[in-house]
Amino acid sequence: MGVKYTKNCFGKNKKLVDQRENVLEVKNIFDKIKNKYLILSENYQKKLGNLKI
């Protein structure tokens, strides 16, 4: 999703962008958000598990 989305986004804004660097940079941001979300969701699941006990 990240790579296609950023290419479309840059294209629509008519900005001259070196796609290799910027797409990777934005993809890394998406990955960081995804990783943080997964960590939070794991902690949340553990809390739910503790509540059930």
N, C-alpha and C positions, 0 to 999 in steps of 0.2 A: 504494500500500500504506500509506504513512505516515498519510494523513489518515483513512482508514477505520479503521485499527488504533487510532489514538489516540482517536477518538470512541467506539469500542466499549470501549476500556480505561477511559476516564473514566466511561462509562455504567455499566459493571459495578461500579466502585468506589463508585458513588453519590455522587460528588463534584460540587459545583456548580462548573462550569468555564466560563469564557468561551471557547467553542470557537475562535473566530476567532484570538485571540492565541496560545493555547496550542497549538493544532493546528499553526499556522504555525511556532511555536518548535520543537516536536518534529520537524516535517518538516525544518526547517533542520538540526537535529542529525543526522537520518538522511542528509541530503544531504552534510554534512561528513564523516560516516563513509564514505559511498559514495565521495566524491571522494578521500579519503585512501587508501582501499582500491585505487582505480583507479591512483593514483600508485604505490603499492607494487607492484601487479601489473605495471605497465609496467616498473618498475626490475627486477623479478624476470625478466621476459621478456628484457630486454636482457642480464642476466647469463647467462641460459640460452643466448642467442644467441652471446655471447662464448665460452662454454664449447665450443660446437659447432665453432667455428672453430679 
